[in-house]
Amino acid sequence: GKTFYIAISDVLPNGTTSAVSQVATALYHGYDAILAAHTQWWNAYYPASFLTLSDSRMEAFYWINMYKLASGTRADRVVYDLMGPWFIDGTPWPDLHWDLNVQ
């Protein structure tokens, strides 16, 4: 299999330079090291919001959304707006909420 490294940059006007730098850094560290660092971060994060529900479907939904929220609100990342993790320059709805749209 092949590994693809994708970067999303919020740095204007040099977004391409920032994205290329992020990919170069990822290539330097390698997939296994990046996965290990992310796994360590998640394992330190999720116990603070641990929850068990009697409905396994709802519990799975909770954990999927906790993962999305946690991954998208890390201290060194851009805040999610109404568009979620997909920054759209010039959107007519540049709005922030303390919830995720799950439409």
KOLNU-853885 format. One record per residue: x, y, z of N, C-alpha, C in turn; residue number from 1; chain; residue in three letters. Coordinates in steps of 0.1 Angstrom, whole numbers, m for minus. Each point is the difference from the previous one (the first is absolute). Layout:
% KOLNU-853885
<node><n_x>X</n_x><n_y>Y</n_y><n_z>Z</n_z><ca_x>X</ca_x><ca_y>Y</ca_y><ca_z>Z</ca_z><c_x>X</c_x><c_y>Y</c_y><c_z>Z</c_z><nr>NUM</nr><kette>A</kette><rest>ala</rest></node>
...
This chain:
% KOLNU-853885
<node><n_x>8</n_x><n_y>m12</n_y><n_z>0</n_z><ca_x>m8</ca_x><ca_y>12</ca_y><ca_z>0</ca_z><c_x>9</c_x><c_y>12</c_y><c_z>0</c_z><nr>1</nr><kette>A</kette><rest>gly</rest></node>
<node><n_x>m7</n_x><n_y>11</n_y><n_z>m3</n_z><ca_x>7</ca_x><ca_y>13</ca_y><ca_z>m1</ca_z><c_x>m5</c_x><c_y>9</c_y><c_z>12</c_z><nr>2</nr><kette>A</kette><rest>lys</rest></node>
<node><n_x>8</n_x><n_y>8</n_y><n_z>4</n_z><ca_x>m3</ca_x><ca_y>10</ca_y><ca_z>11</ca_z><c_x>m1</c_x><c_y>14</c_y><c_z>m7</c_z><nr>3</nr><kette>A</kette><rest>thr</rest></node>
<node><n_x>m11</n_x><n_y>7</n_y><n_z>2</n_z><ca_x>m1</ca_x><ca_y>13</ca_y><ca_z>m5</ca_z><c_x>0</c_x><c_y>10</c_y><c_z>12</c_z><nr>4</nr><kette>A</kette><rest>phe</rest></node>
<node><n_x>8</n_x><n_y>10</n_y><n_z>m2</n_z><ca_x>0</ca_x><ca_y>11</ca_y><ca_z>10</ca_z><c_x>m7</c_x><c_y>12</c_y><c_z>m5</c_z><nr>5</nr><kette>A</kette><rest>tyr</rest></node>
<node><n_x>m10</n_x><n_y>5</n_y><n_z>7</n_z><ca_x>m8</ca_x><ca_y>11</ca_y><ca_z>m4</ca_z><c_x>1</c_x><c_y>11</c_y><c_z>11</c_z><nr>6</nr><kette>A</kette><rest>ile</rest></node>
<node><n_x>2</n_x><n_y>12</n_y><n_z>m4</n_z><ca_x>0</ca_x><ca_y>11</ca_y><ca_z>9</ca_z><c_x>m10</c_x><c_y>11</c_y><c_z>m3</c_z><nr>7</nr><kette>A</kette><rest>ala</rest></node>
<node><n_x>m6</n_x><n_y>5</n_y><n_z>10</n_z><ca_x>m9</ca_x><ca_y>11</ca_y><ca_z>m2</ca_z><c_x>6</c_x><c_y>12</c_y><c_z>7</c_z><nr>8</nr><kette>A</kette><rest>ile</rest></node>
<node><n_x>1</n_x><n_y>11</n_y><n_z>m6</n_z><ca_x>6</ca_x><ca_y>12</ca_y><ca_z>6</ca_z><c_x>m9</c_x><c_y>11</c_y><c_z>1</c_z><nr>9</nr><kette>A</kette><rest>ser</rest></node>
<node><n_x>1</n_x><n_y>7</n_y><n_z>11</n_z><ca_x>m8</ca_x><ca_y>12</ca_y><ca_z>3</ca_z><c_x>8</c_x><c_y>13</c_y><c_z>0</c_z><nr>10</nr><kette>A</kette><rest>asp</rest></node>
<node><n_x>12</n_x><n_y>m2</n_y><n_z>m5</n_z><ca_x>10</ca_x><ca_y>12</ca_y><ca_z>0</ca_z><c_x>m2</c_x><c_y>7</c_y><c_z>m14</c_z><nr>11</nr><kette>A</kette><rest>val</rest></node>
<node><n_x>m4</n_x><n_y>12</n_y><n_z>1</n_z><ca_x>m1</ca_x><ca_y>8</ca_y><ca_z>m12</ca_z><c_x>10</c_x><c_y>11</c_y><c_z>0</c_z><nr>12</nr><kette>A</kette><rest>leu</rest></node>
<node><n_x>6</n_x><n_y>4</n_y><n_z>m11</n_z><ca_x>m3</ca_x><ca_y>m4</ca_y><ca_z>m13</ca_z><c_x>9</c_x><c_y>m12</c_y><c_z>m5</c_z><nr>13</nr><kette>A</kette><rest>pro</rest></node>
<node><n_x>8</n_x><n_y>m5</n_y><n_z>10</n_z><ca_x>10</ca_x><ca_y>m11</ca_y><ca_z>m4</ca_z><c_x>m5</c_x><c_y>m14</c_y><c_z>4</c_z><nr>14</nr><kette>A</kette><rest>asn</rest></node>
<node><n_x>m12</n_x><n_y>m3</n_y><n_z>m4</n_z><ca_x>m6</ca_x><ca_y>m13</ca_y><ca_z>4</ca_z><c_x>7</c_x><c_y>m11</c_y><c_z>m6</c_z><nr>15</nr><kette>A</kette><rest>gly</rest></node>
<node><n_x>4</n_x><n_y>1</n_y><n_z>m13</n_z><ca_x>7</ca_x><ca_y>m11</ca_y><ca_z>m7</ca_z><c_x>13</c_x><c_y>m3</c_y><c_z>7</c_z><nr>16</nr><kette>A</kette><rest>thr</rest></node>
<node><n_x>8</n_x><n_y>11</n_y><n_z>3</n_z><ca_x>13</ca_x><ca_y>m2</ca_y><ca_z>7</ca_z><c_x>m2</c_x><c_y>m7</c_y><c_z>13</c_z><nr>17</nr><kette>A</kette><rest>thr</rest></node>
<node><n_x>m11</n_x><n_y>4</n_y><n_z>8</n_z><ca_x>m2</ca_x><ca_y>m6</ca_y><ca_z>13</ca_z><c_x>m4</c_x><c_y>m15</c_y><c_z>m2</c_z><nr>18</nr><kette>A</kette><rest>ser</rest></node>
<node><n_x>m9</n_x><n_y>m3</n_y><n_z>m10</n_z><ca_x>m4</ca_x><ca_y>m14</ca_y><ca_z>m2</ca_z><c_x>12</c_x><c_y>m9</c_y><c_z>m4</c_z><nr>19</nr><kette>A</kette><rest>ala</rest></node>
<node><n_x>8</n_x><n_y>5</n_y><n_z>m9</n_z><ca_x>12</ca_x><ca_y>m7</ca_y><ca_z>m5</ca_z><c_x>9</c_x><c_y>m3</c_y><c_z>12</c_z><nr>20</nr><kette>A</kette><rest>val</rest></node>
<node><n_x>2</n_x><n_y>10</n_y><n_z>9</n_z><ca_x>8</ca_x><ca_y>m2</ca_y><ca_z>12</ca_z><c_x>m6</c_x><c_y>m10</c_y><c_z>9</c_z><nr>21</nr><kette>A</kette><rest>ser</rest></node>
<node><n_x>m13</n_x><n_y>m1</n_y><n_z>2</n_z><ca_x>m6</ca_x><ca_y>m10</ca_y><ca_z>8</ca_z><c_x>2</c_x><c_y>m14</c_y><c_z>m5</c_z><nr>22</nr><kette>A</kette><rest>gln</rest></node>
<node><n_x>m2</n_x><n_y>m1</n_y><n_z>m14</n_z><ca_x>2</ca_x><ca_y>m13</ca_y><ca_z>m6</ca_z><c_x>15</c_x><c_y>m5</c_y><c_z>1</c_z><nr>23</nr><kette>A</kette><rest>val</rest></node>
<node><n_x>9</n_x><n_y>10</n_y><n_z>m2</n_z><ca_x>15</ca_x><ca_y>m4</ca_y><ca_z>2</ca_z><c_x>3</c_x><c_y>m4</c_y><c_z>14</c_z><nr>24</nr><kette>A</kette><rest>ala</rest></node>
<node><n_x>m6</n_x><n_y>6</n_y><n_z>10</n_z><ca_x>2</ca_x><ca_y>m3</ca_y><ca_z>14</ca_z><c_x>m6</c_x><c_y>m14</c_y><c_z>2</c_z><nr>25</nr><kette>A</kette><rest>thr</rest></node>
<node><n_x>m12</n_x><n_y>m3</n_y><n_z>m5</n_z><ca_x>m6</ca_x><ca_y>m13</ca_y><ca_z>1</ca_z><c_x>9</c_x><c_y>m11</c_y><c_z>m6</c_z><nr>26</nr><kette>A</kette><rest>ala</rest></node>
<node><n_x>5</n_x><n_y>3</n_y><n_z>m12</n_z><ca_x>9</ca_x><ca_y>m10</ca_y><ca_z>m7</ca_z><c_x>12</c_x><c_y>m2</c_y><c_z>9</c_z><nr>27</nr><kette>A</kette><rest>leu</rest></node>
<node><n_x>6</n_x><n_y>10</n_y><n_z>6</n_z><ca_x>12</ca_x><ca_y>m1</ca_y><ca_z>8</ca_z><c_x>m3</c_x><c_y>m9</c_y><c_z>12</c_z><nr>28</nr><kette>A</kette><rest>tyr</rest></node>
<node><n_x>m11</n_x><n_y>2</n_y><n_z>7</n_z><ca_x>m3</ca_x><ca_y>m8</ca_y><ca_z>12</ca_z><c_x>m5</c_x><c_y>m14</c_y><c_z>m3</c_z><nr>29</nr><kette>A</kette><rest>his</rest></node>
<node><n_x>m7</n_x><n_y>m1</n_y><n_z>m11</n_z><ca_x>m5</ca_x><ca_y>m13</ca_y><ca_z>m5</ca_z><c_x>m14</c_x><c_y>m3</c_y><c_z>7</c_z><nr>30</nr><kette>A</kette><rest>gly</rest></node>
<node><n_x>m7</n_x><n_y>m9</n_y><n_z>m7</n_z><ca_x>m14</ca_x><ca_y>m3</ca_y><ca_z>4</ca_z><c_x>m1</c_x><c_y>m6</c_y><c_z>14</c_z><nr>31</nr><kette>A</kette><rest>tyr</rest></node>
<node><n_x>9</n_x><n_y>m10</n_y><n_z>3</n_z><ca_x>m1</ca_x><ca_y>m7</ca_y><ca_z>13</ca_z><c_x>2</c_x><c_y>10</c_y><c_z>11</c_z><nr>32</nr><kette>A</kette><rest>asp</rest></node>
<node><n_x>9</n_x><n_y>9</n_y><n_z>m1</n_z><ca_x>3</ca_x><ca_y>10</ca_y><ca_z>11</ca_z><c_x>m12</c_x><c_y>10</c_y><c_z>1</c_z><nr>33</nr><kette>A</kette><rest>ala</rest></node>
<node><n_x>m6</n_x><n_y>4</n_y><n_z>m11</n_z><ca_x>m11</ca_x><ca_y>9</ca_y><ca_z>1</ca_z><c_x>m12</c_x><c_y>m7</c_y><c_z>6</c_z><nr>34</nr><kette>A</kette><rest>ile</rest></node>
<node><n_x>m3</n_x><n_y>m13</n_y><n_z>m4</n_z><ca_x>m11</ca_x><ca_y>m8</ca_y><ca_z>6</ca_z><c_x>3</c_x><c_y>m2</c_y><c_z>15</c_z><nr>35</nr><kette>A</kette><rest>leu</rest></node>
<node><n_x>12</n_x><n_y>m3</n_y><n_z>4</n_z><ca_x>3</ca_x><ca_y>m2</ca_y><ca_z>14</ca_z><c_x>m3</c_x><c_y>13</c_y><c_z>8</c_z><nr>36</nr><kette>A</kette><rest>ala</rest></node>
<node><n_x>4</n_x><n_y>11</n_y><n_z>m5</n_z><ca_x>m2</ca_x><ca_y>13</ca_y><ca_z>7</ca_z><c_x>m15</c_x><c_y>3</c_y><c_z>1</c_z><nr>37</nr><kette>A</kette><rest>ala</rest></node>
<node><n_x>m7</n_x><n_y>m2</n_y><n_z>m11</n_z><ca_x>m14</ca_x><ca_y>2</ca_y><ca_z>0</ca_z><c_x>m8</c_x><c_y>m9</c_y><c_z>10</c_z><nr>38</nr><kette>A</kette><rest>his</rest></node>
<node><n_x>4</n_x><n_y>m13</n_y><n_z>m1</n_z><ca_x>m6</ca_x><ca_y>m10</ca_y><ca_z>9</ca_z><c_x>3</c_x><c_y>4</c_y><c_z>15</c_z><nr>39</nr><kette>A</kette><rest>thr</rest></node>
<node><n_x>12</n_x><n_y>4</n_y><n_z>3</n_z><ca_x>3</ca_x><ca_y>4</ca_y><ca_z>14</ca_z><c_x>m8</c_x><c_y>12</c_y><c_z>4</c_z><nr>40</nr><kette>A</kette><rest>gln</rest></node>
<node><n_x>m2</n_x><n_y>10</n_y><n_z>m9</n_z><ca_x>m8</ca_x><ca_y>12</ca_y><ca_z>3</ca_z><c_x>m15</c_x><c_y>m5</c_y><c_z>2</c_z><nr>41</nr><kette>A</kette><rest>trp</rest></node>
<node><n_x>m5</n_x><n_y>m8</n_y><n_z>m8</n_z><ca_x>m14</ca_x><ca_y>m5</ca_y><ca_z>1</ca_z><c_x>m2</c_x><c_y>m7</c_y><c_z>13</c_z><nr>42</nr><kette>A</kette><rest>trp</rest></node>
<node><n_x>9</n_x><n_y>m9</n_y><n_z>4</n_z><ca_x>m1</ca_x><ca_y>m8</ca_y><ca_z>12</ca_z><c_x>1</c_x><c_y>9</c_y><c_z>12</c_z><nr>43</nr><kette>A</kette><rest>asn</rest></node>
<node><n_x>7</n_x><n_y>11</n_y><n_z>m1</n_z><ca_x>0</ca_x><ca_y>9</ca_y><ca_z>12</ca_z><c_x>m12</c_x><c_y>9</c_y><c_z>0</c_z><nr>44</nr><kette>A</kette><rest>ala</rest></node>
<node><n_x>m7</n_x><n_y>2</n_y><n_z>m11</n_z><ca_x>m11</ca_x><ca_y>9</ca_y><ca_z>m1</ca_z><c_x>m13</c_x><c_y>m7</c_y><c_z>4</c_z><nr>45</nr><kette>A</kette><rest>tyr</rest></node>
<node><n_x>m3</n_x><n_y>m12</n_y><n_z>m6</n_z><ca_x>m14</ca_x><ca_y>m5</ca_y><ca_z>1</ca_z><c_x>m4</c_x><c_y>m4</c_y><c_z>14</c_z><nr>46</nr><kette>A</kette><rest>tyr</rest></node>
<node><n_x>9</n_x><n_y>m4</n_y><n_z>10</n_z><ca_x>m6</ca_x><ca_y>m3</ca_y><ca_z>13</ca_z><c_x>m7</c_x><c_y>11</c_y><c_z>7</c_z><nr>47</nr><kette>A</kette><rest>pro</rest></node>
<node><n_x>4</n_x><n_y>13</n_y><n_z>m4</n_z><ca_x>m7</ca_x><ca_y>11</ca_y><ca_z>7</ca_z><c_x>m14</c_x><c_y>1</c_y><c_z>m5</c_z><nr>48</nr><kette>A</kette><rest>ala</rest></node>
<node><n_x>m4</n_x><n_y>m6</n_y><n_z>m11</n_z><ca_x>m14</ca_x><ca_y>1</ca_y><ca_z>m4</ca_z><c_x>m6</c_x><c_y>m14</c_y><c_z>m2</c_z><nr>49</nr><kette>A</kette><rest>ser</rest></node>
<node><n_x>5</n_x><n_y>m9</n_y><n_z>8</n_z><ca_x>m5</ca_x><ca_y>m14</ca_y><ca_z>m1</ca_z><c_x>m15</c_x><c_y>m1</c_y><c_z>4</c_z><nr>50</nr><kette>A</kette><rest>phe</rest></node>
<node><n_x>m7</n_x><n_y>m7</n_y><n_z>m8</n_z><ca_x>m14</ca_x><ca_y>m2</ca_y><ca_z>2</ca_z><c_x>m5</c_x><c_y>m13</c_y><c_z>m5</c_z><nr>51</nr><kette>A</kette><rest>leu</rest></node>
<node><n_x>m8</n_x><n_y>m7</n_y><n_z>7</n_z><ca_x>m6</ca_x><ca_y>m13</ca_y><ca_z>m4</ca_z><c_x>m15</c_x><c_y>2</c_y><c_z>m1</c_z><nr>52</nr><kette>A</kette><rest>thr</rest></node>
<node><n_x>m6</n_x><n_y>m4</n_y><n_z>m11</n_z><ca_x>m14</ca_x><ca_y>1</ca_y><ca_z>m2</ca_z><c_x>m6</c_x><c_y>m14</c_y><c_z>m1</c_z><nr>53</nr><kette>A</kette><rest>leu</rest></node>
<node><n_x>m13</n_x><n_y>m2</n_y><n_z>3</n_z><ca_x>m6</ca_x><ca_y>m13</ca_y><ca_z>m2</ca_z><c_x>m3</c_x><c_y>m3</c_y><c_z>m14</c_z><nr>54</nr><kette>A</kette><rest>ser</rest></node>
<node><n_x>m1</n_x><n_y>10</n_y><n_z>m8</n_z><ca_x>m2</ca_x><ca_y>m2</ca_y><ca_z>m15</ca_z><c_x>13</c_x><c_y>1</c_y><c_z>m7</c_z><nr>55</nr><kette>A</kette><rest>asp</rest></node>
<node><n_x>5</n_x><n_y>m12</n_y><n_z>m5</n_z><ca_x>13</ca_x><ca_y>0</ca_y><ca_z>m6</ca_z><c_x>1</c_x><c_y>8</c_y><c_z>m13</c_z><nr>56</nr><kette>A</kette><rest>ser</rest></node>
<node><n_x>m11</n_x><n_y>2</n_y><n_z>m7</n_z><ca_x>0</ca_x><ca_y>9</ca_y><ca_z>m12</ca_z><c_x>3</c_x><c_y>14</c_y><c_z>4</c_z><nr>57</nr><kette>A</kette><rest>arg</rest></node>
<node><n_x>m7</n_x><n_y>5</n_y><n_z>10</n_z><ca_x>2</ca_x><ca_y>13</ca_y><ca_z>5</ca_z><c_x>13</c_x><c_y>3</c_y><c_z>6</c_z><nr>58</nr><kette>A</kette><rest>met</rest></node>
<node><n_x>6</n_x><n_y>m11</n_y><n_z>7</n_z><ca_x>13</ca_x><ca_y>1</ca_y><ca_z>5</ca_z><c_x>10</c_x><c_y>2</c_y><c_z>m11</c_z><nr>59</nr><kette>A</kette><rest>glu</rest></node>
<node><n_x>m1</n_x><n_y>m8</n_y><n_z>m11</n_z><ca_x>9</ca_x><ca_y>1</ca_y><ca_z>m11</ca_z><c_x>m1</c_x><c_y>14</c_y><c_z>m6</c_z><nr>60</nr><kette>A</kette><rest>ala</rest></node>
<node><n_x>m12</n_x><n_y>5</n_y><n_z>m1</n_z><ca_x>m2</ca_x><ca_y>14</ca_y><ca_z>m6</ca_z><c_x>7</c_x><c_y>10</c_y><c_z>9</c_z><nr>61</nr><kette>A</kette><rest>phe</rest></node>
<node><n_x>m1</n_x><n_y>m2</n_y><n_z>13</n_z><ca_x>6</ca_x><ca_y>9</ca_y><ca_z>9</ca_z><c_x>15</c_x><c_y>0</c_y><c_z>m2</c_z><nr>62</nr><kette>A</kette><rest>tyr</rest></node>
<node><n_x>6</n_x><n_y>m12</n_y><n_z>0</n_z><ca_x>15</ca_x><ca_y>m1</ca_y><ca_z>m2</ca_z><c_x>5</c_x><c_y>5</c_y><c_z>m13</c_z><nr>63</nr><kette>A</kette><rest>trp</rest></node>
<node><n_x>m7</n_x><n_y>m2</n_y><n_z>m11</n_z><ca_x>3</ca_x><ca_y>5</ca_y><ca_z>m13</ca_z><c_x>1</c_x><c_y>16</c_y><c_z>1</c_z><nr>64</nr><kette>A</kette><rest>ile</rest></node>
<node><n_x>m10</n_x><n_y>5</n_y><n_z>6</n_z><ca_x>m1</ca_x><ca_y>15</ca_y><ca_z>1</ca_z><c_x>10</c_x><c_y>6</c_y><c_z>10</c_z><nr>65</nr><kette>A</kette><rest>asn</rest></node>
<node><n_x>3</n_x><n_y>m7</n_y><n_z>10</n_z><ca_x>10</ca_x><ca_y>4</ca_y><ca_z>10</ca_z><c_x>14</c_x><c_y>0</c_y><c_z>m7</c_z><nr>66</nr><kette>A</kette><rest>met</rest></node>
<node><n_x>2</n_x><n_y>m10</n_y><n_z>m9</n_z><ca_x>13</ca_x><ca_y>0</ca_y><ca_z>m7</ca_z><c_x>1</c_x><c_y>11</c_y><c_z>m10</c_z><nr>67</nr><kette>A</kette><rest>tyr</rest></node>
<node><n_x>m11</n_x><n_y>3</n_y><n_z>m7</n_z><ca_x>0</ca_x><ca_y>11</ca_y><ca_z>m9</ca_z><c_x>2</c_x><c_y>14</c_y><c_z>7</c_z><nr>68</nr><kette>A</kette><rest>lys</rest></node>
<node><n_x>m7</n_x><n_y>1</n_y><n_z>11</n_z><ca_x>1</ca_x><ca_y>13</ca_y><ca_z>8</ca_z><c_x>14</c_x><c_y>1</c_y><c_z>5</c_z><nr>69</nr><kette>A</kette><rest>leu</rest></node>
<node><n_x>5</n_x><n_y>m10</n_y><n_z>6</n_z><ca_x>14</ca_x><ca_y>0</ca_y><ca_z>6</ca_z><c_x>11</c_x><c_y>3</c_y><c_z>m10</c_z><nr>70</nr><kette>A</kette><rest>ala</rest></node>
<node><n_x>m1</n_x><n_y>m7</n_y><n_z>m12</n_z><ca_x>10</ca_x><ca_y>2</ca_y><ca_z>m10</ca_z><c_x>m1</c_x><c_y>14</c_y><c_z>m6</c_z><nr>71</nr><kette>A</kette><rest>ser</rest></node>
<node><n_x>m12</n_x><n_y>5</n_y><n_z>m1</n_z><ca_x>m1</ca_x><ca_y>13</ca_y><ca_z>m6</ca_z><c_x>1</c_x><c_y>12</c_y><c_z>9</c_z><nr>72</nr><kette>A</kette><rest>gly</rest></node>
<node><n_x>2</n_x><n_y>m2</n_y><n_z>13</n_z><ca_x>1</ca_x><ca_y>11</ca_y><ca_z>10</ca_z><c_x>13</c_x><c_y>m1</c_y><c_z>8</c_z><nr>73</nr><kette>A</kette><rest>thr</rest></node>
<node><n_x>10</n_x><n_y>m6</n_y><n_z>m6</n_z><ca_x>13</ca_x><ca_y>m1</ca_y><ca_z>7</ca_z><c_x>6</c_x><c_y>14</c_y><c_z>1</c_z><nr>74</nr><kette>A</kette><rest>arg</rest></node>
<node><n_x>8</n_x><n_y>2</n_y><n_z>11</n_z><ca_x>5</ca_x><ca_y>14</ca_y><ca_z>3</ca_z><c_x>7</c_x><c_y>6</c_y><c_z>m12</c_z><nr>75</nr><kette>A</kette><rest>ala</rest></node>
<node><n_x>7</n_x><n_y>m8</n_y><n_z>m8</n_z><ca_x>8</ca_x><ca_y>6</ca_y><ca_z>m11</ca_z><c_x>m7</c_x><c_y>m1</c_y><c_z>m13</c_z><nr>76</nr><kette>A</kette><rest>asp</rest></node>
<node><n_x>m13</n_x><n_y>0</n_y><n_z>0</n_z><ca_x>m8</ca_x><ca_y>m1</ca_y><ca_z>m13</ca_z><c_x>m10</c_x><c_y>12</c_y><c_z>m1</c_z><nr>77</nr><kette>A</kette><rest>arg</rest></node>
<node><n_x>m5</n_x><n_y>2</n_y><n_z>m11</n_z><ca_x>m10</ca_x><ca_y>10</ca_y><ca_z>m3</ca_z><c_x>m14</c_x><c_y>m5</c_y><c_z>6</c_z><nr>78</nr><kette>A</kette><rest>val</rest></node>
<node><n_x>m7</n_x><n_y>9</n_y><n_z>5</n_z><ca_x>m13</ca_x><ca_y>m3</ca_y><ca_z>6</ca_z><c_x>m10</c_x><c_y>m4</c_y><c_z>m12</c_z><nr>79</nr><kette>A</kette><rest>val</rest></node>
<node><n_x>m9</n_x><n_y>m10</n_y><n_z>3</n_z><ca_x>m10</ca_x><ca_y>m4</ca_y><ca_z>m10</ca_z><c_x>m10</c_x><c_y>12</c_y><c_z>m1</c_z><nr>80</nr><kette>A</kette><rest>tyr</rest></node>
<node><n_x>m4</n_x><n_y>3</n_y><n_z>m11</n_z><ca_x>m11</ca_x><ca_y>10</ca_y><ca_z>m2</ca_z><c_x>m12</c_x><c_y>m9</c_y><c_z>m5</c_z><nr>81</nr><kette>A</kette><rest>asp</rest></node>
<node><n_x>m11</n_x><n_y>7</n_y><n_z>m4</n_z><ca_x>m12</ca_x><ca_y>m7</ca_y><ca_z>m4</ca_z><c_x>3</c_x><c_y>m10</c_y><c_z>m12</c_z><nr>82</nr><kette>A</kette><rest>leu</rest></node>
<node><n_x>10</n_x><n_y>2</n_y><n_z>m7</n_z><ca_x>4</ca_x><ca_y>m9</ca_y><ca_z>m11</ca_z><c_x>8</c_x><c_y>m12</c_y><c_z>5</c_z><nr>83</nr><kette>A</kette><rest>met</rest></node>
<node><n_x>2</n_x><n_y>m1</n_y><n_z>13</n_z><ca_x>7</ca_x><ca_y>m12</ca_y><ca_z>5</ca_z><c_x>15</c_x><c_y>2</c_y><c_z>m3</c_z><nr>84</nr><kette>A</kette><rest>gly</rest></node>
<node><n_x>7</n_x><n_y>m11</n_y><n_z>m3</n_z><ca_x>14</ca_x><ca_y>1</ca_y><ca_z>m3</ca_z><c_x>4</c_x><c_y>5</c_y><c_z>m14</c_z><nr>85</nr><kette>A</kette><rest>pro</rest></node>
<node><n_x>m10</n_x><n_y>3</n_y><n_z>m8</n_z><ca_x>3</ca_x><ca_y>4</ca_y><ca_z>m13</ca_z><c_x>m2</c_x><c_y>15</c_y><c_z>m1</c_z><nr>86</nr><kette>A</kette><rest>trp</rest></node>
<node><n_x>11</n_x><n_y>7</n_y><n_z>1</n_z><ca_x>0</ca_x><ca_y>15</ca_y><ca_z>0</ca_z><c_x>m3</c_x><c_y>4</c_y><c_z>m14</c_z><nr>87</nr><kette>A</kette><rest>phe</rest></node>
<node><n_x>m10</n_x><n_y>9</n_y><n_z>m1</n_z><ca_x>m5</ca_x><ca_y>5</ca_y><ca_z>m13</ca_z><c_x>1</c_x><c_y>15</c_y><c_z>1</c_z><nr>88</nr><kette>A</kette><rest>ile</rest></node>
<node><n_x>10</n_x><n_y>5</n_y><n_z>m8</n_z><ca_x>3</ca_x><ca_y>15</ca_y><ca_z>0</ca_z><c_x>m12</c_x><c_y>7</c_y><c_z>m6</c_z><nr>89</nr><kette>A</kette><rest>asp</rest></node>
<node><n_x>m5</n_x><n_y>10</n_y><n_z>6</n_z><ca_x>m11</ca_x><ca_y>8</ca_y><ca_z>m5</ca_z><c_x>m14</c_x><c_y>m6</c_y><c_z>2</c_z><nr>90</nr><kette>A</kette><rest>gly</rest></node>
<node><n_x>m1</n_x><n_y>m10</n_y><n_z>9</n_z><ca_x>m13</ca_x><ca_y>m6</ca_y><ca_z>3</ca_z><c_x>m10</c_x><c_y>11</c_y><c_z>5</c_z><nr>91</nr><kette>A</kette><rest>thr</rest></node>
<node><n_x>m12</n_x><n_y>m1</n_y><n_z>m4</n_z><ca_x>m10</ca_x><ca_y>10</ca_y><ca_z>6</ca_z><c_x>m4</c_x><c_y>m4</c_y><c_z>14</c_z><nr>92</nr><kette>A</kette><rest>pro</rest></node>
<node><n_x>5</n_x><n_y>m11</n_y><n_z>5</n_z><ca_x>m4</ca_x><ca_y>m5</ca_y><ca_z>14</ca_z><c_x>13</c_x><c_y>m2</c_y><c_z>9</c_z><nr>93</nr><kette>A</kette><rest>trp</rest></node>
<node><n_x>8</n_x><n_y>10</n_y><n_z>1</n_z><ca_x>12</ca_x><ca_y>m1</ca_y><ca_z>9</ca_z><c_x>m5</c_x><c_y>0</c_y><c_z>15</c_z><nr>94</nr><kette>A</kette><rest>pro</rest></node>
<node><n_x>m4</n_x><n_y>m11</n_y><n_z>5</n_z><ca_x>m6</ca_x><ca_y>0</ca_y><ca_z>13</ca_z><c_x>6</c_x><c_y>m10</c_y><c_z>9</c_z><nr>95</nr><kette>A</kette><rest>asp</rest></node>
<node><n_x>1</n_x><n_y>2</n_y><n_z>12</n_z><ca_x>6</ca_x><ca_y>m9</ca_y><ca_z>10</ca_z><c_x>m10</c_x><c_y>m5</c_y><c_z>10</c_z><nr>96</nr><kette>A</kette><rest>leu</rest></node>
<node><n_x>m1</n_x><n_y>m12</n_y><n_z>3</n_z><ca_x>m9</ca_x><ca_y>m6</ca_y><ca_z>10</ca_z><c_x>8</c_x><c_y>m10</c_y><c_z>9</c_z><nr>97</nr><kette>A</kette><rest>his</rest></node>
<node><n_x>m5</n_x><n_y>m3</n_y><n_z>11</n_z><ca_x>6</ca_x><ca_y>m10</ca_y><ca_z>9</ca_z><c_x>m6</c_x><c_y>m13</c_y><c_z>m2</c_z><nr>98</nr><kette>A</kette><rest>trp</rest></node>
<node><n_x>m4</n_x><n_y>m4</n_y><n_z>m12</n_z><ca_x>m5</ca_x><ca_y>m13</ca_y><ca_z>m4</ca_z><c_x>4</c_x><c_y>m3</c_y><c_z>m14</c_z><nr>99</nr><kette>A</kette><rest>asp</rest></node>
<node><n_x>m2</n_x><n_y>m12</n_y><n_z>m4</n_z><ca_x>3</ca_x><ca_y>m4</ca_y><ca_z>m14</ca_z><c_x>m13</c_x><c_y>m2</c_y><c_z>m8</c_z><nr>100</nr><kette>A</kette><rest>leu</rest></node>
<node><n_x>0</n_x><n_y>4</n_y><n_z>m12</n_z><ca_x>m11</ca_x><ca_y>m3</ca_y><ca_z>m9</ca_z><c_x>1</c_x><c_y>m15</c_y><c_z>m4</c_z><nr>101</nr><kette>A</kette><rest>asn</rest></node>
<node><n_x>m11</n_x><n_y>m7</n_y><n_z>3</n_z><ca_x>0</ca_x><ca_y>m14</ca_y><ca_z>m4</ca_z><c_x>m12</c_x><c_y>m3</c_y><c_z>m9</c_z><nr>102</nr><kette>A</kette><rest>val</rest></node>
<node><n_x>m2</n_x><n_y>8</n_y><n_z>m9</n_z><ca_x>m11</ca_x><ca_y>m1</ca_y><ca_z>m9</ca_z><c_x>2</c_x><c_y>m11</c_y><c_z>m10</c_z><nr>103</nr><kette>A</kette><rest>gln</rest></node>
